[in-house]
Amino acid sequence: MANLKERIKVWKDYIKEHHNEYIKESLKGVDDEDIDDARKDLFDFIQNDVTNKFGYRTDDDHPHAVDQHTKEDQDAFGDLLYELIGSSNINKYSGIRKNIE
């Protein structure tokens, strides 16, 4: 099985290759009131795609899975998506709207 650092790299490469344009297009022109919903929809869509591709539980058959049973994997995947789904209106580190920080 791959360690968490290796799995994160695989997830990141996959998302960049398969979803980079979709992320850009999905957030283009979204107003401030709808940005949170757009990001949540993107997050859910990408998480479902990545877990369908690599699996839901890390084991020998799914070495790059996003393990749904560990907080460490969930936190790492969430952090990765905050990094990749950028928004000028949301702080990627806190998830808080910049205009209310």
Secondary structure, 3 states (H helix, E strand, C coil): CCCHHHHHHHHHHHHHHHHHHHHHHHHCCCCCCCHHHHHHHHHHHHHHHHHHHHCCCCECCECCCCCCCCHHHHHHHHHHHHHHCCCCCECCCCCCEHHHC
